[in-house]
Amino acid sequence: YGAAEPKVFKPEFKDYQAVYNEIAKLLQEHDEYDDGSYGPVLVRLAWHASGTYDKESGTGGSNGATMRFAPESQHGANAGLINARNFLEPVKAKFPWISYSDLWILGGVCSIQEMMGPKIPYRPGRADRDMSSCTPDGRLPDASQGPRHVRDIFYRMGFNDQEIVALAGAHALGRCHTQNSGFDGPWTFSPTVLTNDYYKLLLGSKWQWRKWDGPKQYEDKETKTLMMLPADMAFIEDKEFKKTVEKYAADNDVFFKDFSAVIVKLFELGVPYTEKSETFVFKNSDE
Ligand code: HEM
């Protein structure tokens, strides 16, 4: 009686923009990592958090951030993502009101925009779960396989062929690390800038098996510095996939538009939104 209701902090657009700005600042400061940016590994964290989704059972997806826990943190596919999770810890400490699950996705959104990609509309609303919600191993794609496996994995999440090819364009970013996946090298010459170069290179370069002790991967014949995984080759081996590769290789604007739409879908798989959920479009650090 008379006691004030406890004030619940309701974050608004400006609060999420502050988190975005903090991540963008740390990305700029920590240019010692890899090719000069944590951006690619942050995108990969957001994708692996989301890509465990199974539409039949409604399990997995970005809601939960269960990769904080073993066994999921130890799944082979997630090797190296500890670097991305650790990078975001100081952000979580500064903004303790944001869930890890929302933060990891915001990390992906910020990285894509800061690496000159399209705007990625963002909706918060994810809640962290405990280790009982960890997904079984084997839900993420196996890079040594071809079109059939790629379809099995992404159809399970609810994507169609065009959407699968649009998502794969993220491989313009980052690289493979022998200590993580066994594979080695970047897909493009500018792995910290998002472009449609992945598709251009798939179609425009000559690809040959790399002769080495590691797992079977392709190298470009001309410079031998770029790579493709067997699963990347699926997109030009398969006629249906290849049509979409050609579309995106020909027009970066079309790629950006479709990539933004499909990554929003990926990041929102299994998130229990209500009708009131708001969508935010963040300002880039240079705007
Ligand atoms: C990196 C496989 C789809 C984003 C990698 C790596 C592998 C891989 C083996 C190297 C990891 C390492 O050694 O550090 C695959 C396969 C896919 C797929 C088989 C599907 C057929 C995707 C999708 C996205 C994505 C859908 C995002 C939308 C990335 C990024 C990196 C990466 C940004 C670079 C990470 C870094 O530089 O640390 N992927 N991936 N991948 N993947 Fe994928």
Boltz pocket constraint, residues with backbone or C-beta under 6 A from the ligand:
constraints:
  - pocket:
      binder: B
      contacts: [[A, 39], [A, 40], [A, 41], [A, 43], [A, 44], [A, 47], [A, 79], [A, 80], [A, 141], [A, 142], [A, 143], [A, 144], [A, 150], [A, 164], [A, 167], [A, 168], [A, 170], [A, 171], [A, 173], [A, 174], [A, 175], [A, 176], [A, 177], [A, 178], [A, 180], [A, 181], [A, 182], [A, 183], [A, 229], [A, 231], [A, 232], [A, 263]]
      max_distance: 6.0
